[in-house]
Amino acid sequence: MNFILAGLLFGLLFYRGTEPLTVHIREFAPNSLLSHVGTGTKLIPIFDTLAEAEKSGVITRAPGIVLDPLPGSIAEQSGLQRGDVLIAINNQSLTSTDEIQSRLSLPAPLLFRIVRAGQEMDISITPVEGKIGSYIAPHILLQNYKYTLLPSLFYGMKEVYHQIGFSFRTFGAIIRTSFSDTASREQKQEATAGIGGPVAIGRVFVGLADYGVQIRSVIILTAMISLSLGVFNLLPFPALDGGRCFLVLVNQIIHLINPRFKISPRIEQIIHSLGFIILILASILVTWKDIFFH
């Protein structure tokens, strides 16, 4: 039922019309978890390069560079805001992110022409040692998916199928990275940040309220929570349905080898009880991490 509900909600998104939730480009994060999770899904596509994403039709390039100033940085203090699109510096147009560094080394102050909420404006900025303290990204426009009713339901259920595989691959990458001897500190921190509990989910709801709750956001969040519950319950761990299915399978294998032996119900109950205790402890640990290390 978790998967059916998620499929219906994804189908509703496709019927109403929706952009991809996010587009990941591996060339911008070559050592991240994205390097180990294979392909993405229709709503969370992953590409090796920006050119590959363009060729697929999921994104199209638009003029300018998207800015995301760091808190307290020169960029923020000068008046730049997250999402501003930089289209020119000193009246010289920009075509790629590679041009930023050379432009920032020009004699200061610099005149940044940006687009904000559809309006062009000029902001004077004085870099320090060729830096202003802002993340930059290509300005891309996302494809809009919109289908009729039956194709929407088909793509909704197909999205669930691909999301299940994507979730298991991501979970596996998190586990491998967390216990790897060769993973960097940044990679381990990324893996740890990928695990969240009720507090993390609560923060998402608070974030939605801060920006104004939109029906699309509620549908996406509800579908993702339902999907995550279904995937988590399928894990072959004691106390979960996946763990019970695993023990049934083990019992059947034992029965085929020797019909006189099987795992007794009492032993099975002990295994599931221990698994339940471990899950509770893990939930407490994750909640503690969400509260104190956010």
ABEGO torsion letter per residue (X at the ends): XAAAAAAAAAAAAAAAEBBBABBBBAAABAABAAAAAEBBBAABBBBABAAAAAAAGABBBBBEBBBBBBBGBAAAAAGBBBGBBBABBGGBBBABAAAAAAAAABBOBBBBBBBBGGBBBBBBBBBBGGBAGBBBBBBBBBBBBBBBAAAAAAAAAAAAAAAAAAAAAAAAAAAAAAABAABBAAAAAAAAAABBBAAAAAAAAAAAAAAEBBAAAAAAAAAAAAAAAAAAAABBBBGBAAAAAAAAAAAAAAAAABAABBBBAAAAAAAAAAAAAAAAAAAAAAAAAAAAAX
